[in-house]
Amino acid sequence: PPYRKDCLALNKSSVMEFIYPKKSTQIYVPVEFNGKTGKSVFEVAHRSSNAVIYWHLDDTYIGSTKGIHQMGLSPEPGQHSLTLVDEAGESISQKFEIIGKK
């Protein structure tokens, strides 16, 4: 829960936190039974249940979520950065690597 207005936050924490991927995660993007490239599900938690989060992959806007903050992605192999910004302007970023498709 948020701090009361008359309390001093000694350890200010972010309102968002990555559930997946964690820092420096290496990811295989799944291949479906029909041979088509699948998607890895990325997820973040937000302190406010009604928050809207705007998702950016390598500085390109890819969509928004509200309520459940999950997005299926299938980036190309290599290093990537996922940046999330909520409607209040709070942001978090996470780097990860796609090491192949399986």
Backbone torsions as a table, in degrees:
resi	resn	phi	psi	omega
1	PRO	NA	156.4	178.5
2	PRO	-70.5	156.6	176.5
3	TYR	-70.8	151.1	172.4
4	ARG	-66.1	154.5	-178.0
5	LYS	-62.8	-28.2	-178.9
6	ASP	-90.6	2.5	177.1
7	CYS	-98.7	146.3	177.6
8	LEU	-95.9	121.6	-179.7
9	ALA	-76.7	107.7	-179.4
10	LEU	-75.2	-33.2	-177.3
11	ASN	-125.7	82.6	-175.8
12	LYS	-67.1	119.8	-179.9
13	SER	-110.8	160.0	-179.7
14	SER	-71.8	154.6	176.8
15	VAL	-82.3	-9.8	179.1
16	MET	-126.4	152.5	175.5
17	GLU	-149.0	136.3	177.3
18	PHE	-69.8	131.3	170.2
19	ILE	-92.6	-43.9	175.4
20	TYR	-152.9	127.6	9.1
21	PRO	-88.9	155.0	171.6
22	LYS	-85.4	172.8	-176.6
23	LYS	-55.1	132.0	175.5
24	SER	60.4	29.3	178.5
25	THR	-69.8	140.4	172.7
26	GLN	-105.9	129.0	-170.1
27	ILE	-124.5	137.0	166.1
28	TYR	-98.6	128.8	174.7
29	VAL	-82.3	129.4	-175.9
30	PRO	-70.5	153.2	172.4
31	VAL	-109.5	129.7	-178.0
32	GLU	-71.8	167.2	179.5
33	PHE	-58.6	-30.1	-179.5
34	ASN	-83.0	2.9	177.5
35	GLY	92.0	-9.1	179.4
36	LYS	-79.7	151.8	178.9
37	THR	-66.9	129.7	177.2
38	GLY	-89.1	-158.7	-179.2
39	LYS	-135.1	143.3	170.7
40	SER	-91.7	139.1	-177.7
41	VAL	-93.9	120.3	177.5
42	PHE	-99.8	143.9	-174.4
43	GLU	-145.1	144.9	177.0
44	VAL	-137.4	150.5	174.9
45	ALA	-107.0	143.0	178.1
46	HIS	-125.8	142.3	-178.6
47	ARG	-62.3	-32.1	179.6
48	SER	-97.4	123.9	-177.2
49	SER	-67.6	-19.6	-179.2
50	ASN	-103.1	8.4	-175.9
51	ALA	-67.0	146.1	171.6
52	VAL	-101.7	130.8	179.2
53	ILE	-117.9	132.9	179.4
54	TYR	-102.6	126.3	-173.6
55	TRP	-101.8	136.1	178.3
56	HIS	-132.4	124.8	176.1
57	LEU	-108.2	118.7	-178.3
58	ASP	50.8	47.4	177.4
59	ASP	68.3	14.1	176.3
60	THR	-112.8	125.3	179.0
61	TYR	-64.9	129.6	-177.8
62	ILE	-121.4	-5.7	177.1
63	GLY	146.8	-177.9	179.8
64	SER	-136.0	159.6	176.8
65	THR	-134.5	155.0	175.5
66	LYS	-141.6	135.9	-179.8
67	GLY	85.1	-88.9	176.3
68	ILE	-93.6	119.6	-173.4
69	HIS	-101.4	78.7	177.1
70	GLN	-130.3	145.7	176.8
71	MET	-146.4	129.7	176.6
72	GLY	-85.5	126.1	-177.4
73	LEU	-133.2	152.7	173.7
74	SER	-137.0	70.0	179.6
75	PRO	-66.1	157.7	176.2
76	GLU	-69.8	157.5	177.4
77	PRO	-56.4	144.2	179.4
78	GLY	130.7	-175.8	179.6
79	GLN	-80.4	140.1	179.6
80	HIS	-141.1	161.5	175.8
81	SER	-129.9	128.8	177.5
82	LEU	-109.9	121.8	-179.8
83	THR	-119.0	130.8	-179.8
84	LEU	-118.9	135.5	-179.0
85	VAL	-130.8	128.7	177.0
86	ASP	-91.0	177.1	-175.1
87	GLU	-67.4	-15.2	177.0
88	ALA	-91.6	-0.8	179.1
89	GLY	91.1	-0.4	175.6
90	GLU	-69.5	140.0	-178.6
91	SER	-139.8	153.9	172.9
92	ILE	-139.5	152.5	179.2
93	SER	-133.4	151.2	177.9
94	GLN	-144.1	133.2	175.5
95	LYS	-96.4	145.0	177.1
96	PHE	-152.1	169.2	-179.3
97	GLU	-128.5	131.9	171.3
98	ILE	-92.1	117.8	-174.9
99	ILE	-104.7	2.8	176.2
100	GLY	154.9	-178.4	179.4
101	LYS	-124.7	127.6	-179.3
102	LYS	-131.4	NA	NA
